[in-house]
Amino acid sequence: MDKPKATPKDVFLWIGAMASLYVVAFSLGSLLFSYIDNAFPDALNNYIDPYSGAMRFAMASLIVLFPALVFMMRAIRKSALNDPSREAIGVRRWVLYLTLFIAGVAVLVDLITLINYFLGGDVTTRFILKVGVVLLVAGGIFLHILAELKGYWNREPKRARAVGISVGILLVVVIASGFLILGSPSQVRLSRFDDQKVSDLQNIQWQIVNYWQQKQKLPVATSDLSDSISGFIAPIDPQSKEQYVYESTGNLSFKLCATFNAESRVNAQSSARVPEPAGLKGGMGLEQSTWQHKAGQVCFERTIDPELYPPYPKTRIL
């Protein structure tokens, strides 16, 4: 009896299903890793992504590709029920054995890594949890594909459906947890507005310091900071489109104010830093705690220390 040949439909369904499975598995692992990082922050890693870009991408991938994976696998199983010979096509065996190999290698590497770190005495709760995530995801895929190769899911359609529903519920819970951490899209946008305001105030502050170093006096208004040569123009509030509040409160002191949507996302005890405005060098960065704020209008009081920021020497033009 001749072996059945794969049709273009078979090829695209199997390759599409396995590609979706890989991305879903990777996204699920990445999302769980992000949750572990949030629950058990690394004291040696000072950077905190306030918007969790990796988390958002993983959530989007799961929302789009898991239903696509379910749809393709149902089409494949329906085709196999109508024509059992489709289980013997070459593309099916190739992609299943390849996936089995990749999942098996991931499990072995995971165990080797765990033992290596254990022998080195560098085993933390966050590391063990991440190892467990890899073992759970890769091990689950390995067992599922092994059962697929043995035709178990075709013989037990009710159990296949139960496993699919269980995985779906798990992913819904995992994705919902991401929204609890990130907040709604509208909340994320408001937070991005707040961070842009902090960045703008930083930029204005350093321009004021530079202005004082150049002229030994504070500007009357932020418009005095405009420089046609450097191209600097004092930024405005990106949300309200109004000027930020600036007021000189003494010969060396001033305040900058902005209206924020919410309290700072980064904990006040965090040592994470807000990036300096482009073009500023010399280690003049400020601690993130300097810019902690509540919701509503907040004013940041600043006083220039002439010893830390001495006036620039005057140059004589002949």
Secondary structure, DSSP 8 states (H G I E B T S, - for coil): -------HHHHHHHHHHHHHHHHHHHHHHHHHHHHHHHHS--TT-----TT-HHHHHHHHHHHHHHHHHHHHHHHHHHHHHH-GGGGG-HHHHHHHHHHHHHHHHHHHHHHHHHHHHHHTT---HHHHHHHHHHHHHHHHHHHHHHHHHTTHHHH-HHHHHHHHHHHHHHHHHHHHHHHHHH--HHHHHHHHHHHHHHHHHHHHHHHHHHHHHHHSS--SSGGGG-BTTTTB---B-TTT--B-EEEE-SSSEEEEEEEESSS-SS-TT---B----TT--SS---BGGGG---SEEEEEEEE--TTTS---------
